C-alpha cells in the first residue's frame, strides 16, 4: 500500500514538474503592468472569482467580489490600451483538452499540493470582456480574431472570438464577411453565433440586411428571433425584409411572432404592426 502511494506521489510530482516547465519555457506574451500587478494577474483573479461564484451558491459576498474584480480588470485593460491585445488574443485561444481535464482532476484528488485551476472558458470570457473594453481601439486584432473564429467553428474560442469581433465593431469588412458566410453553415451553433455577433455589430445594411432577411427562413426559432431583432435595429433601412417579417406574424413560436411584430413596428413606424389582422402591413 505504501509503495503504491509512493508511486502515485512520484508520478504526481513528475506531472507537476512538467507543468512548471511548460509555464517557465512557454513563449512570453506582452504583459503590461497596472498598479504594480501584471495584466495577466488581474485577468486570472477575476476569472477565478467568477468561476468560484458559478461553482458555489453564489452568495452576495461572491457576487460583490466578482463585480469589484471586473471593474479592476476593465480599468487595467483601459490603462494598458493596445498593449493588452497580445494577452487578450492568447487568452481567447486558450482551451482545455480532455487530457488537461483528467490531469487537473488527478491533482484535485490529492492533498499534497493545493491547486487553483482556472478553466480555459473563464479566460476566454475575460479576454472577450477586454475587447469589449477596448472597442474599436482593438481593430489591429481583427485578422487574428478571424483566424481563431474560423479555426474551430464550434469551439468555445470561436464563440468568444465572434463576440470580440462584434465588440470591436464593423471597422473591417473581412470581419463582417467572415460572420456573414457562417450564417449558412450546417451547424445550428455556428449559425447562431454568427447571427448573435452580426446583430450586435450593426454593419452596412446593404451587406447585412439581405443576410438577416434570409435567416428569417431558417428552421431554428432562436436564430429567426435574433434575425428579426437585428432587423428592427436597422429601422427603415430594413424595408426589404417586410414581406418575410409579415409572414412571421403567423409563426407558431410566440417569441418569433413578438420579435416580428416589434421589427415591423420599428421599420414602418405604424401601429398596425401590433395586431395580426387588418391594416396595410398584412398585405403581401
N, C-alpha and C positions, 0 to 999 in steps of 0.2 A: 504493500500500500504506500509506504514511504517512498519507495523507488518510483512508483507511478506519479506521485506528487512532485518529486524532484524533476522527472522528465517533463511534466506539464509546465512547471515553473521555468525550466531551462528553455523550453520551446517558446514560452511567452516572452522571456527576455530577449530571445533572438528576434522575435517578431517586432517587439518594441524598438529594438536597436535598428531594425530595418526601416521603420517609420521615421525614427530620428534622423537616420542617414538621408532618407529621402527629403526630409524637410531642410536639412542643412545644405544639401548639394543640388537641390532643385533650382531652376533658373530664377534669378531675382526679378521682382517686379517693382517698379517705382512705387514707393510707399511714403507719401508726404506726411509731415508731422502737423498735428493740431493740438495746441495746449499741452505740448510735451509728450504726446502719445501718437504712435503711428496710426495712419488711417485704417489699416487692416485691423488694428486692435479695436478701434471704435466699431467697425463692422461686425467683428466677431462677438463683441459684447452685446450689441443689440440683437444679433441673430440668435445667440444663446438664450437671452432673456425672453425672446419671442417663442423660442422652442419650448422653454420651460413652462411658459404661460399656456401654451397649447397642450402640453403634456400633463398639466395639473388641473385642479379645479378652477384655475384662473380667478383667484380672489382679487379684490380691489388692489391689494398691495402689488401683486404680479402685474396687473394692468397698468398701474401708475408707473412702475419701473420701466415697462416696455415703452410707454409714452415718453417718459423722460429721456430714455436712451435713443429713441427715434429722433427726438428734437436735436440731441447732441450729434447724432450721425449726420443729419441733414446739414447742420452747421459746419461740421467737419468737411463735408463734400463741397459745400459752397465756398469755404475758405480755400480748399485745395484747387478748385476750378478744374481746368482741363488736365491738370496733373493727376487727377483721380481716375482718369479714363483707363489707364493700363490695369489698375486693380479691379475696376468695375468689370472690364471685359474678362479678366481672368476668373472672376467670381461667377460671372454669367456662364462660363464654360464648365464650372465645377459639376461633378456628377459622382454618384455613389454606385459602384459596381456591386454585384452580388458577393464577390469576394470580400469587398470592403465591409459590407453589412455583416458578414459572418465573422470577420476579424474583430470588429468592434463589439459584436455580440459576445465573443470569447473574452475580450477584455473586461466587459461589464460584469461577467460572472465571477471574475477573480477579485481578491481583496488585497492584493499586494500593492497595486498601483491604482490611484484614483484617476479615472479617465473622463474628460469632458468632451464628448463628441458632438459636433455641430453638423447635422445633416446638410448635404450639398444644397438642397432646395431652399434652406434658410439663407444661404449665401447668395443663391440666385435671386431670391426675393429682395434682399437688401441692395444688391447691385442694381436691380431694376429701379428701386426707390432712389438710388443715387443718380441714375439717368433722368428720373422724374425731376429731381432737384436741379440738375444742370440744364435740362431742356435743350433748346437749340444750340447752346454753347457746346454740346457734345456731338455736334454734327460730324466731326472727324472720325467718330467711332462707327458711323453708319456702314461702311464697307465690311468691317469685321463682324458687326451685328448681323448683316445679311448672310454672311458665310455661316455663322453659328445657327441662324434661323433655318437655313437650307440643309445643314449637315445631318440633322436628325429631326425631321418634321414633327414626329410625335413625342419627342423627348421633352423633358422639363426645361432644359436650356433654351430650346427653340421657343417655347411659350414665353419665357421671360425676355428673350431677345425681341420677339414680336411686340411685346408691351413696351420695351425700351425704345424701339423704333417709333412707336406711336407717341411716346412721351417727348421724343426729340422733335417730332413734327414733320410735316410734308416739305422739308427743305431739300430733299433729294428724290428725284423721280425713280431712281433704281429701287429705293426702299418701298415706294408706293407700288411699283410693278411687281416686286417680289411678293408682296401681300396679295395683290390682285390675282396673280397667277395661282395662288393657293386656294382661292375661293372655288375652284373646280376640282380640287383634289378628291380622291375617292374616300378619304378618311373624314368622318364627321368631326373628329377632334381637330384636324388640320384646318378644315373649312371654318369651324367656329373661331379658332384662334386668329385666323386671318381677318375674319369679319369683325371680331371684337377690336382688333388693332385699327382697322380701317375706319370703324365707326368713331374712334377717338381722334384719328389723325386729321379728319376734315380736309382731305386733299382736293385737287382740282375737280370740280363737279363734272367736267366734260369726260374725264377719265373714270371717275368712281361711280357716278350716278347710274350709268348703264350696267355696271357690275353689280351694284346693290339691287337694282331692279331685277336682274336675272336671278339673284339669290332669293327673291320673293317666291320663286317657283320651286325652291328646294323642299325636300320631304322632311327635313329637320326643323321642327317647330321653333326651337331655340334660335336657330340661325335666321329663320324668317322673321321672327320678332325683332332680333337685333338689327336686321337689314331695314325693317320698317322704321325703327327708332332712329337709325342713322340717316335715312332719307328725310325724316322730319327735321333734322338739324340743318338740312340744306334749304329748307323753305321753298320759295318759288323756283329755285334752281333745279328742283327735282320734279317739275311738272310732267316730264315724260314718264314718270313712274305711276301716274294717277290710275291708268286702267288696271294695273296689277293690284294696286292698293284697294281699289273699289271691289275687286274680286275677293280680297281677303276679309272684307266686312262680313262675309258669309262663311268664314272658316269655322271648323268645329272647335278649334282651340280658342278659348276665351282670351288668353293673353295675346295671341296673334291678332284677334279682332280688335282688342283695345289699342294695340300699337298701330294698326292700320288706320283706325278712326282718328287717332291723335295725329298721325302723319298727314292724313287728308286735311284735317283742320289747319295745321300749321303751313301746309303747302298752298292751300287755296284761300285760307282765311275765312271760310264760310262755315257758319254754324250748322248747316245741313249735314255736315260730315258726322255729327254726333249720333244720328239715327241710321237705322238700317233700311228705312223706306222713305221714299219721297225726296224731292229736291234734285237739282241738276247733277249732283255728284253721283247719282245712281245710273246715269246714262252711260251706255257702253262707249 
